[in-house]
Amino acid sequence: RTMTAQQIIDEFRPMVSDATAVRWTDPAAILLLCNALDEIWWRRRSASNLPSIPTTMPTKPSAVSSTVLIQDTYRVPIAHYMAYLAFLEDSEDASNMKLATTHYDLYEKGIG
């Protein structure tokens, strides 16, 4: 099954307490999603939702309506990786660094 960038972003926003996209606008969330997809690509090429394991990176989303070719089981782990990156960006606050670590651990657990 395919999904859109919006579906992954919808998982991400509650994790960073930004339901109305004030801090993490759609373009910023798309950038985090692209970085997360880079990460999963190098770690789990088999995660792609393509008929065979790809040898070239699938096209990255450029809008919330873009299709993301990744297995649905990776939607939440990708959102956790996005949250990790978001909290890492604001890591001068010790509590954000702790949250970044927590989300990275959840990402690791989610991808197995």
C-alpha positions in Angstrom: 0.0 0.0 0.0 1.3 3.5 -0.8 1.0 6.5 1.5 1.5 10.2 1.2 4.0 12.4 2.9 1.0 14.0 4.8 0.3 10.6 6.5 3.8 10.4 7.9 3.7 14.1 8.9 0.4 13.5 10.7 2.2 10.9 12.8 5.1 13.3 13.4 3.3 16.4 14.5 1.8 15.1 17.8 5.3 13.7 18.7 6.7 17.3 18.7 3.5 19.0 20.0 3.0 21.0 16.9 -0.5 20.0 15.7 -1.1 23.3 14.0 2.3 23.4 12.2 3.6 26.5 13.9 7.1 25.4 14.6 7.4 22.7 11.9 5.7 24.0 8.8 4.9 21.7 5.9 8.1 22.6 4.0 10.2 22.0 7.2 8.4 18.7 7.9 9.0 17.6 4.3 12.8 18.3 4.7 12.8 16.2 7.9 10.9 13.5 6.1 13.4 13.5 3.2 16.3 13.2 5.8 14.5 10.3 7.5 13.9 8.6 4.1 17.6 8.9 3.4 18.4 7.2 6.7 15.9 4.4 6.2 17.2 3.9 2.6 20.7 3.2 3.8 19.6 1.1 6.7 16.7 -0.9 5.2 16.5 -0.8 1.4 13.9 -3.6 1.7 11.6 -1.1 3.4 10.7 0.4 0.0 7.2 -0.4 -1.3 8.5 -1.5 -4.7 8.2 -4.9 -6.4 12.0 -5.5 -5.9 14.7 -4.1 -3.7 15.7 -0.9 -5.5 19.3 -0.1 -6.4 18.6 3.7 -6.8 17.0 5.9 -4.2 13.3 6.4 -4.9 12.2 10.0 -5.6 11.8 12.1 -2.4 8.6 13.8 -1.6 8.4 17.5 -2.5 4.9 18.2 -1.1 2.5 16.8 1.5 0.5 15.2 -1.3 3.6 13.3 -2.7 3.5 9.6 -2.6 6.1 7.9 -0.4 7.2 4.5 -1.6 7.9 2.9 1.7 6.1 0.1 3.5 3.4 1.3 5.8 5.0 -0.6 8.8 7.8 2.0 8.6 5.4 5.0 8.9 5.7 5.4 12.7 9.5 4.7 12.9 10.1 7.3 10.2 8.0 9.8 12.2 10.1 9.0 15.3 13.2 9.7 13.2 11.8 13.0 12.1 11.0 13.9 15.8 14.6 12.9 16.7 15.9 15.3 14.1 13.5 18.1 15.2 14.5 17.8 18.9 18.1 17.5 17.9 17.8 20.8 16.1 16.6 22.4 19.4 19.1 20.4 21.5 20.5 23.4 23.4 17.7 22.6 25.8 18.7 19.5 27.8 15.1 18.2 27.8 15.0 18.4 24.0 18.2 16.4 23.9 16.6 13.7 26.1 13.5 13.7 23.8 15.7 13.4 20.7 17.4 10.3 22.3 14.0 8.8 23.2 12.7 9.2 19.6 15.9 7.8 18.1 15.6 4.8 20.4 11.9 4.3 19.3 13.0 4.6 15.7 15.7 1.9 16.2 13.2 -0.4 17.9 10.7 0.2 15.1 13.0 -0.8 12.3 14.2 -3.8 14.1 
